Amino acid sequence: MSCGEPLHENARFCSFCGTEVVTADDNPELRILTIQFIDLVGSTAFANSNELEAYDDSIAAFHQQVNETVETYRGHVLQRYGDGVLSCFGLDHDGEDSALSAIASGLSIAKAMPERVSGLQVRVGIDTGQIMCRVGQQGALFPQLTGLYVNRAARLQEQAKPGGVMISGQTRSFLSRLAKLEEASHDIKKLKGIDQPVELIEVTGFHFREDHTDADALLERDKELALLQEGAQRAHALIGPAGIGKTVLLNAFSRNRQDGGVIRIDARANLQQTALFPVIESIQRTLGLTETSTQADLAAQLRAIGLTVTDQDASVMAGTLGLQSASPVLLTPEQLQSLRIDLTSRTLGALAQSRNAALTFDDLHWFDDDTIAVLRALLGEEGSATRVVVTSRPSEKIDALLTSNQIEAVHLSPLSDAAAQNALASYPELDDTKRKSIIEAAEGNPLFLSALATHARQFWKDDGAQQLPQTIEATFQAILNSFGPLRDVIQCASVLGRVFLPERVAHLLPDRPNLEDELRVLTIRGIFNPYADGGLFFDHVLLRDAAYEMIPGKRRRKLHKAFADAMQTHDPAYCAAFPHLLADHRIAARDHDQMPATCMAAGIHMLMAVNFDQSMTYLDQARADMEDQAAPEKVTRPEYLPVLSLLASATVQRMGFSHPIVLERYQLLEDAIAFAEGTDRQRMTALYGLFAHRIINGRVHESAEYVDMMRQLAQNGDDELKVIWLVNETAYALYAGEFDKAAKASAQLKAFYRTKDHGRLFLELGADPLASVLSADAHVASRMGNLDGALEAMAQAQEHLDEIGAIAQIPWIHIFGGQALLAGGHLELAVQEVEAGIEIADAQKAQYWSLMGRVWLTILLIYQGDTSEAPAALEILTQKASNIGADLNAPFYTATLAKAHLANGDLETAQALIERAEHLSETCGEHEWDHSIRDIRTELTRLQSGESAPPDLKTQS
């Protein structure tokens, strides 16, 4: 194209328009180009009805919008015709990409123009063909457009509606691999000045195909592919370092499964703490469910794949998938975790079977423990023929999985030099010397080889002066640098992780008006790949990592903070569902003001999901940050006490009461009580936790100081503070053997407790205060000989727990009730209660109460006369309890063993044991069972004096 102005002699550029001069004898080159013609509709009428200055401003805005958008999509404006613009795409990239770029830019211009240019619209015509180009003196290509190509694009434009885009059939033929067009009309017409009829397609939009990139060459992996497809073992694990070709082989396996395809479960590095996230995402996508889907929709989809579930299971599944219609279920966190794993593994299995599909798990090294549990369940499915393929870098997780013998390891080796030479065949511009250098540097890594070849094609000088990057990351960074202004978009996307939503990138680039177009360009160019739901992901995780590492540390922290702030403002629901994602950004930002609160929210979320290790990680991060920021002074932030309380709770549930780290956590909390700032409510909760830890350890006497501190806080406090204090006042009095005092404190609590105000305290404290004091009432009543009163108190406690949904406390009510009935001499009833508690605890996977229930059941067996096997079993069980720090009732456990030895005639051992029981009772301050211990001491003394033989144990309480 030329502006028509005369040239100076030996000119290299036109002095009028700046275009490089192309001489007739330059070497021609045929290129597939896409031509775009845009016309501003109604510009003449607008000029007639407006001032000349307004018209000039509108025309200038029109050209600016077209020019910016065309350049964004790597097009070139060739000519301006006042209210028309002729552009071409494909001078520096291939024809398929150029056709889609032209359509995308045309749609973007048509959408933006009315707002930019006084309500005026455009018509866009697009055509594609093989066009002769000549090489300019600076090496750039210049199309030698004839009137035919300009005429075709202009005629197509005339067929478009105002605001519309019309393309030719030739242009559409290039898009089948890349995108699916949204077509408003389709016709074949004879156009003015064109001999042959032209296929006309009116385009209103397009969607990227999920697998829109070229299939990577499968180099030296035929044997491995055959093994995945036809091997005797149905499950295989592809193992190798990053870039070795695991995902390429996985994609080849997927493409070759013509009959049923695959169901993909892909890890996300930035959400690897979220339980079951890869599985949830896969099931949602495969079943076509969204957050607005109903439970009825879910049930129908599950029935369609042959899976029938109960109403409770449907509710759990709906909650797992994040459906807004999910109804709550009364299950403990442990039960929910187990049921979620079971339901999601069954759903994936049914999906695979109903569709004859394989299951692929990509990047196992980033999977959470629950997702790996789902994979293990699928591998262990009896009689299943579903093929399973897993990819992983070498890691402890894949090593642990391989020990199951249900999956075969396939270790991928580096490419041979011959295979590397074949891979470089698609880079004809590289000479033998360059190829040799690239192959040596890549060391058989296919991804590194491809990245180096791309880098060499772009940057390597003919004189060989350009040095090759030494790593994959450095190679990617050099390539990313070539993207110019788009590099900033890539880097901001990398802050979000490998997978992201386009609208969230806008949180980091709010002043970038063409961001939507830029993301499309980067998708067309293969930096990003699309999901059907509109999400994007980096083509390779190393590409994302390279982009992220390019960001200077200070700016990186600023971006993480900006994203966290924006998410809290614009999507609080997502932040509530995934608080650890917010915490990760606060941590990366070193946002000391917000980090403690967000890490605490993440820790609570993980604690409720029974992910104790992750909970401890976030809570400890909050603790360490507050201490580091306060050093050398003590921490005064209000989050400090609740963080320490939660950290102690998570650690004790993960490690048991006696682990050194648990003791360290409680020591931190104990020290902080003396100086840390916080509300009375926060201090009361912290004291509650400290009291509970000491009581369970059997340190009843030492726990008294916490009760006193709680009493002082509650004196001028509200009813809630009084309720929390009185539940521990009641517990302390009961274990200290002060039964009248326990009854009095219980009565006080019941006067303050209101279900509507205090019925959710169990979620924070771990136990409901009213149920706790009712169980204490049962102990006092039973010891006073009031069996009906004891049974009534136990029944009220269970009824109340059912009402408020505190089902995790029900095993304890049964087992503690059994203790009360034993104290009153009602052995048969006691056995029934304890057995009921054990059954519920086992169903709830409540390991602590399963153990304690068996301790007390063994004690009851001894009281019923089993002194042969039960004593040995009791020693083992009480040792297990002691190993986790559960030494409450240790004096009575020891006295019961003395009772058994007494019955067996071993007076010497009985003497040693009863002395130990008395000593424990005195030193620990635990006197609840003193009466029983005295009875056993009295009987031992009688026998030692030779008065009588051992009595029937059943008559003693």
Summary of the structure (lengths in Angstrom):
residues: 957
radius of gyration: 37.3
end to end distance: 107.5
largest distance: 135.6
contacts: 3246
relative contact order: 0.04
helix: 59%
strand: 11%
